[in-house]
Amino acid sequence: MKRETMLTLLSLLVICSVTSVLAAESTVSNDAILRQTFKLGGERSQQTQYFVMESKLLNYALDGKRVSLDVFRLRLKCVPAKVAGTKGDEYTCVKFTVQFGDEPEVEIPALKNWTYVFKIPPTGVDEKGQTLGIDHAPFENLVDANNKAIPPDKAYHVYNAFIDFHGFCNIFAERMDGGAGIQDLKNIGQRIVHAAAFTEAPVNVGSNVSKGSTFKNGEVTMELKGISRVAGATCALVGYDSGESSFQMIVNPMPNMEIRTKGSSHYMGDIYIDLATNWVRKATLGEFVVTEVTLPMPPNKVNAVIERDILIRNVTADEFARQ
């Protein structure tokens, strides 16, 4: 064998050996990352947070045709309790806009700069029967910036945006005392049944939605899927699934007129939690809703299919100011 050929073979053997060692080290390193123990649900950093939330509600005809799209946009500023000097985190709805179908986007004046203190009630419902302690008063008789009344069913979705936000960013993303919660997810691939499973909450917001209107979760599960990056931040990626959820609503659009709606819901999504600050950096939701509406006049029963999509982003103060 020629000397040059032997040197070439030796070089290739050395390269292959080094590559194998590096690959082995990389596998060990990656395996260590995947097997690490996480401590989720800890105290959050004390910096002011800015959130932008967009909810899309798509109505389908029973033949599958897309009928209409409504978009609800919420901008929330959060000052942590220790900084605000309040019993809970102080939230300000800097702006809330709606866009129904082909109509232009329009603001809701009653919610502009509405400030409230958020602290989860021990039972999930406060002494007034309000879910998560969200005050019903600001959502009564809502009108847009053109002084046009917002229909009761759409006004409910305005209110529900706040319930959704705190459901994902607090109920699912914070420690649950006395029940299974995110603090129990310690390893990638681990799955739990959350304390919110099979709970039923009242949704009788405003004078047009009567008592007896409720939403009931199915078997709510959460899974630590892995690690991800959002805007440069390393995040725990947590998936959630509501299971077979159901609801019923009793609406009184005018005196002596009652409309009953019952249906099923299946919602799921992902929550990205900043491992350095414990704040939610991003959250998503996809939900399918099937309903049957009972009317006081023919046709007495109407069916509908709705798809909802939500994106919550934790943004910088500069980006928030541009919204």
Helices and strands as residue ranges (DSSP letters): H 3-35, E 49-60, E 66-79, H 81-84, E 89-100, E 106-107, G 109-111, E 114-118, G 137-139, H 152-166, I 167-171, G 182-184, E 191-193, E 200-202, E 214-216, E 221-230, E 233-241, E 245-254, E 257-274, E 280-294, E 301-315, H 317-322
